[in-house]
Amino acid sequence: MKHQLRKQWFAGLTALLLMGLSLAVSAGSSRAFIPMGTADSVGVMGLESHRLTSTIPGTVNTHGSALTPDGRYLIVGSLTAHDNQEPPARPESVTEDEHASHHGAQGGAASKQPGTGRIYVVDTNTNEIDSVFEVPGPVHHVLVTQDGRYAVSTHPMGGGISVVDLDSGEVIEVIATGPSPNYIATTGDGQTLFVSNTGNGTVSEVDTRNWFVKQNVRIGGAPEHMALAPDEDYHLHQ
């Protein structure tokens, strides 16, 4: 059956041909946080001066960023696969035993998981990395759910998205969407995510209440970045 996309949804969910890195602008603040790619850092730009005021080091091939709803933390992804020869940072809310158990540590050394990805949690008050969490592959884009509980990442080499609990650092869901998932957009109520799959010209509609793909709609081309229109008229037809 041929897939069709209503004109209203196509106008609302537009694939923006943005060749670059996603920046995050802090609400109620005069700063923008800019992933700096292979410069291995995050740039902090003053919106009034239009100049970089500082950089946050310690990230690797930084790509994609999103702020928690309160603006306290910035989540940034790494577009490089990591060997994990050092254990990831332990969140303050997790005990040493829980952290060791989750990451398979034995005798104080974390198990190695070649090829995994990372997301960095940056404290925007101090501009320092607070935590580093493992995710299943290099990350292109990240999104924080509206309740501030989860970070969702796209994994172009893995064909899907992952959902990380920001309190525990655990990956609670890995969801297949399509080849080369690129970008994520969410509805105003936070109950639906849209994932653009560049590899096969589709957009996946994901239910965030149960974390499953409701449907994939073929739009053709190679969709990348997206934006939802304010009226959110996103009805899809098979």
PyMOL commands that set and color helices and strands:
alter all, ss='L'
color gray80, all
select helices_A, chain A and resi 7-12+96-102
alter helices_A, ss='H'
color red, helices_A
select strands_A, chain A and resi 4-5+14-16+24-25+31-35+41-46+51-57+62-67+73-78+117-123+128-135+142-144+150-155+160-165+171-176+181-186+192-197+202-207+212-218+225-227+236-237
alter strands_A, ss='S'
color yellow, strands_A
deselect
rebuild
show_as cartoon
